Amino acid sequence: MKNFLLICSAFTLFITPIASAQQSGMPIPGQEPLLTSICMTCHGAYGQGNPVVGGPRLAGMQSWYLKNQLESFRNGWRGSEQDYLPAYEMRETAAALTETDINQLMVMLEAWEAEPAADTITGDISKGQELYQQCTACHGADAMGNELLAAPALADQNDWYLLSQLKLFKSGYRGSHPEDVYGLRMQVVLPVLNSEQDMIDVLAYINSID
């Protein structure tokens, strides 16, 4: 039970439970929910995400990407900035996880089915399409990602979460560690997004991809 709680807490954006937060989305029939208040608060009982506290959906994310990111926290490539408390606490929690713990969680996540996330962002799709051309080499023209390049799918993900992560890359809180090869690659591409509006337009285009 202790290891299970540690696994769940490693994937929260906020370690301290927020009892008043409301879960988003509906339970998925036939699936067993996570039975910890920490996971349910930030990611929903079935990993469907919670925009109230900024916890992205886990159901539907590629397990290889989630595993990479958890290991990145454990290695200190993410969450090394002590003044960015959520990521720093995730790094501390991930350090206690074993490979078995991580693999067990991946098996559980792969068993979940997920509907595409609802669109919450609107912007200039034409401009976003132009800007997105810089992203296709890694994330694909269809925004479905590329495991060989460790580039996750962007389509059908929470657009509000993707916006928050673009801002973190832009600020240097993600992708600035010298051993974070894939994060550094994002740092190279990100200057094309000169403003938050550029980020919104790109995400609006991604939302429009069929």
C-alpha positions as CSV (number, residue, x, y, z in Angstrom):
1,M,0.0,0.0,0.0
2,K,2.9,2.4,0.8
3,N,4.4,1.9,-2.6
4,F,1.1,2.4,-4.3
5,L,0.6,5.7,-2.6
6,L,4.1,6.8,-3.6
7,I,3.4,5.8,-7.2
8,C,0.2,7.9,-7.3
9,S,1.8,10.9,-5.7
10,A,4.6,10.9,-8.2
11,F,2.1,11.8,-10.9
12,T,0.4,14.6,-9.1
13,L,1.1,18.2,-10.0
14,F,0.3,19.1,-6.4
15,I,1.3,16.8,-3.7
16,T,-1.0,18.0,-0.9
17,P,-4.6,16.8,-1.5
18,I,-7.2,19.5,-2.1
19,A,-10.4,18.1,-0.7
20,S,-12.7,20.7,-2.2
21,A,-11.6,20.1,-5.8
22,Q,-14.1,18.6,-8.1
23,Q,-13.2,15.7,-10.3
24,S,-13.7,16.2,-14.0
25,G,-15.2,13.7,-16.5
26,M,-17.3,10.6,-15.9
27,P,-16.1,7.3,-14.6
28,I,-15.3,4.7,-17.2
29,P,-17.5,1.6,-16.8
30,G,-15.8,-1.6,-16.1
31,Q,-12.6,0.0,-14.8
32,E,-11.4,0.0,-11.2
33,P,-10.8,3.5,-9.8
34,L,-7.7,4.7,-8.0
35,L,-8.4,4.4,-4.3
36,T,-6.2,7.2,-3.0
37,S,-7.4,10.7,-2.3
38,I,-4.1,12.2,-3.7
39,C,-4.5,10.7,-7.2
40,M,-8.3,11.2,-7.3
41,T,-7.9,14.9,-6.4
42,C,-5.5,15.8,-9.1
43,H,-6.0,13.2,-11.8
44,G,-9.5,11.9,-11.2
45,A,-10.6,8.4,-10.0
46,Y,-10.0,7.0,-13.5
47,G,-7.1,9.2,-14.5
48,Q,-9.4,11.5,-16.5
49,G,-7.7,14.6,-15.2
50,N,-8.8,17.6,-13.2
51,P,-8.4,21.2,-14.6
52,V,-9.4,22.7,-11.2
53,V,-6.0,21.7,-9.8
54,G,-4.1,21.4,-13.0
55,G,-3.8,17.6,-13.0
56,P,-3.7,16.3,-16.6
57,R,-5.5,13.2,-17.6
58,L,-3.3,10.1,-17.5
59,A,-5.7,7.8,-19.2
60,G,-4.8,7.8,-22.9
61,M,-1.3,9.1,-22.5
62,Q,1.4,6.8,-23.9
63,S,2.8,4.7,-21.1
64,W,6.3,5.0,-22.5
65,Y,6.1,8.8,-22.3
66,L,4.8,8.7,-18.7
67,K,7.5,6.3,-17.7
68,N,10.1,8.5,-19.3
69,Q,8.9,11.5,-17.4
70,L,8.7,9.8,-14.1
71,E,12.2,8.6,-14.5
72,S,13.2,12.1,-15.5
73,F,11.9,13.3,-12.2
74,R,13.7,10.5,-10.4
75,N,16.9,11.4,-12.2
76,G,16.6,15.0,-11.3
77,W,16.2,16.2,-14.9
78,R,12.8,17.6,-14.0
79,G,11.9,19.3,-10.8
80,S,15.4,20.5,-9.9
81,E,14.3,24.1,-9.3
82,Q,13.4,24.4,-5.7
83,D,11.4,27.5,-6.2
84,Y,9.0,25.6,-8.4
85,L,7.5,23.5,-5.6
86,P,5.1,21.1,-7.4
87,A,7.8,19.7,-9.7
88,Y,10.4,19.7,-7.0
89,E,8.2,17.7,-4.7
90,M,7.4,15.3,-7.5
91,R,11.2,14.7,-7.9
92,E,11.6,14.0,-4.2
93,T,8.7,11.5,-4.4
94,A,9.8,9.8,-7.6
95,A,13.2,9.2,-6.0
96,A,11.6,6.6,-3.7
97,L,10.1,4.5,-6.5
98,T,11.5,1.3,-7.7
99,E,11.4,0.0,-11.3
100,T,8.8,-2.5,-10.2
101,D,6.7,0.3,-8.8
102,I,6.9,2.2,-12.0
103,N,6.2,-0.8,-14.2
104,Q,3.2,-1.8,-12.2
105,L,1.7,1.7,-12.6
106,M,2.3,1.6,-16.4
107,V,0.4,-1.7,-16.6
108,M,-2.6,-0.1,-14.8
109,L,-2.6,3.0,-17.0
110,E,-2.5,1.0,-20.2
111,A,-5.7,-0.8,-19.1
112,W,-7.7,2.4,-19.1
113,E,-9.7,3.6,-22.0
114,A,-10.0,7.3,-22.6
115,E,-12.1,9.7,-24.7
116,P,-10.4,12.6,-26.4
117,A,-10.0,15.6,-24.0
118,A,-12.5,18.4,-24.5
119,D,-11.3,21.5,-26.2
120,T,-11.0,24.6,-24.0
121,I,-8.8,26.8,-26.1
122,T,-9.7,28.8,-29.2
123,G,-7.3,30.8,-31.4
124,D,-6.1,31.5,-34.9
125,I,-6.0,28.1,-36.5
126,S,-4.3,29.3,-39.7
127,K,-1.5,30.9,-37.8
128,G,-1.3,27.9,-35.5
129,Q,-0.9,25.6,-38.5
130,E,2.0,27.7,-39.8
131,L,3.7,27.7,-36.4
132,Y,3.1,24.0,-35.9
133,Q,5.3,23.2,-38.9
134,Q,8.3,23.5,-36.6
135,C,6.8,20.7,-34.4
136,T,6.0,18.1,-37.1
137,A,9.5,16.6,-37.2
138,C,9.1,15.2,-33.7
139,H,5.3,15.2,-32.9
140,G,4.2,14.3,-36.5
141,A,1.9,16.0,-38.9
142,D,-1.1,14.3,-37.1
143,A,0.3,15.3,-33.7
144,M,0.3,11.6,-32.6
145,G,3.9,11.6,-31.4
146,N,6.9,9.5,-32.1
147,E,8.2,7.0,-29.6
148,L,11.6,6.7,-31.3
149,L,12.1,10.4,-30.7
150,A,10.4,10.3,-27.3
151,A,7.9,12.9,-28.5
152,P,4.5,12.4,-27.0
153,A,1.1,12.7,-28.8
154,L,-0.4,16.2,-28.5
155,A,-3.7,15.4,-30.2
156,D,-6.6,14.6,-27.8
157,Q,-4.6,15.8,-24.8
158,N,-5.8,18.5,-22.3
159,D,-5.0,21.7,-24.2
160,W,-4.9,23.7,-20.9
161,Y,-2.2,21.3,-19.7
162,L,-0.2,21.6,-22.9
163,L,-0.4,25.4,-22.6
164,S,1.0,25.2,-19.0
165,Q,3.9,23.0,-20.2
166,L,4.8,25.3,-23.1
167,K,5.0,28.1,-20.6
168,L,7.3,26.0,-18.4
169,F,9.5,25.2,-21.3
170,K,9.6,28.9,-22.2
171,S,10.5,29.9,-18.7
172,G,13.2,27.3,-18.4
173,Y,11.5,25.2,-15.7
174,R,11.4,22.3,-18.2
175,G,14.0,21.3,-20.6
176,S,17.0,23.2,-19.2
177,H,18.8,20.4,-17.5
178,P,22.0,19.5,-19.5
179,E,21.1,15.7,-19.4
180,D,17.6,16.2,-20.5
181,V,18.2,15.6,-24.2
182,Y,14.6,15.7,-25.2
183,G,13.8,18.7,-23.1
184,L,16.7,20.6,-24.6
185,R,15.4,19.8,-28.1
186,M,12.2,21.6,-27.1
187,Q,14.2,24.6,-26.0
188,V,15.7,24.8,-29.5
189,V,12.3,24.9,-31.2
190,L,10.3,27.0,-28.7
191,P,11.7,30.4,-29.7
192,V,9.3,30.2,-32.7
193,L,6.5,30.7,-30.2
194,N,7.2,34.4,-29.3
195,S,4.1,34.9,-27.1
196,E,1.4,33.2,-25.2
197,Q,-0.9,33.9,-28.1
198,D,1.4,31.9,-30.4
199,M,1.1,29.0,-28.0
200,I,-2.7,29.3,-28.0
201,D,-2.8,29.4,-31.8
202,V,-0.7,26.3,-32.1
203,L,-2.9,24.5,-29.6
204,A,-6.0,25.6,-31.4
205,Y,-4.6,24.1,-34.6
206,I,-3.8,20.9,-32.8
207,N,-7.4,20.8,-31.6
208,S,-8.6,21.1,-35.2
209,I,-6.6,18.1,-36.5
210,D,-8.9,15.2,-37.3
